[in-house]
Amino acid sequence: MRFALPLPVLCTLACGPVGGDAADTDTGGALDTDTGGDTDPDDTADTDTSDTDTSDTDTDTGDTTSPATGLLRYVGTATALDGAYAGAETVLFADATTGTVVCEVAVTLASTETRTDCGECDWAYTVEVTGAQTLQDTACAAVGWDDPASIVGSTRGYGYVALYFGHAPVLMIEADGVWNPAGYAGYDPASGALTYDRDDGYHPY
């Protein structure tokens, strides 16, 4: 096998000493083999794989723990005539997306007296809850109807305005001495038939 000797060594062996000094192989400058970059291994591509931190694994795809939401309604029919009120009211709590009823309670109401403190009302009564029965209970507790028997004997004010602010017929409900419109209503003065369907808003469950 043959080995190539570096250029300075070849010159020394071939030329020999001149004037007692070793042959000067400097030809004006050492052969510059710099190709424009330090070949320091530190400059080579960083292949450091020591940072293997995989702790950031955020795969958040949205809040999947949010509660469902339902619409609470009170749908009622009654006869309000000759100074007396007798009716039935259904509490309906249904899923806002699917419409599935998750709470249903049947309530019966009867008047205990007429009222004169609703200045706008065509008529008004104090009505008492005479009965309350759960028909469906998947989420009644979410809207405070998990124990309907507890409201039997309680009273409230119900009234009717044919043209509320000159526009629509509404059911009025009194709370803490204040009468407020609760929803659209229909009333036939001849028969005393009253119907209403009032929303009580959306609630999580």
Rosetta blueprint (number, residue, H / E / L):
1 M L
2 R L
3 F L
4 A L
5 L L
6 P L
7 L H
8 P H
9 V H
10 L H
11 C H
12 T H
13 L H
14 A H
15 C H
16 G L
17 P L
18 V E
19 G L
20 G L
21 D E
22 A L
23 A L
24 D L
25 T L
26 D L
27 T L
28 G L
29 G L
30 A L
31 L L
32 D L
33 T L
34 D L
35 T L
36 G L
37 G L
38 D L
39 T L
40 D L
41 P H
42 D H
43 D H
44 T L
45 A L
46 D L
47 T L
48 D L
49 T L
50 S L
51 D L
52 T L
53 D L
54 T L
55 S L
56 D L
57 T L
58 D L
59 T L
60 D L
61 T L
62 G L
63 D L
64 T L
65 T L
66 S L
67 P L
68 A L
69 T E
70 G E
71 L E
72 L E
73 R E
74 Y E
75 V E
76 G E
77 T E
78 A E
79 T E
80 A E
81 L E
82 D L
83 G L
84 A E
85 Y E
86 A E
87 G E
88 A E
89 E E
90 T E
91 V E
92 L E
93 F E
94 A E
95 D E
96 A L
97 T L
98 T L
99 G L
100 T L
101 V E
102 V E
103 C E
104 E E
105 V E
106 A E
107 V E
108 T E
109 L E
110 A E
111 S E
112 T E
113 E E
114 T E
115 R L
116 T L
117 D L
118 C L
119 G L
120 E L
121 C L
122 D L
123 W E
124 A E
125 Y E
126 T E
127 V E
128 E E
129 V E
130 T E
131 G E
132 A E
133 Q E
134 T E
135 L E
136 Q E
137 D E
138 T L
139 A L
140 C H
141 A H
142 A H
143 V H
144 G L
145 W L
146 D L
147 D L
148 P H
149 A H
150 S H
151 I H
152 V L
153 G L
154 S L
155 T E
156 R E
157 G E
158 Y E
159 G E
160 Y E
161 V E
162 A E
163 L E
164 Y E
165 F L
166 G L
167 H L
168 A E
169 P E
170 V E
171 L E
172 M E
173 I E
174 E E
175 A E
176 D L
177 G L
178 V E
179 W E
180 N E
181 P E
182 A E
183 G E
184 Y E
185 A E
186 G E
187 Y E
188 D E
189 P L
190 A L
191 S L
192 G L
193 A E
194 L E
195 T E
196 Y E
197 D E
198 R E
199 D E
200 D E
201 G E
202 Y E
203 H E
204 P E
205 Y L
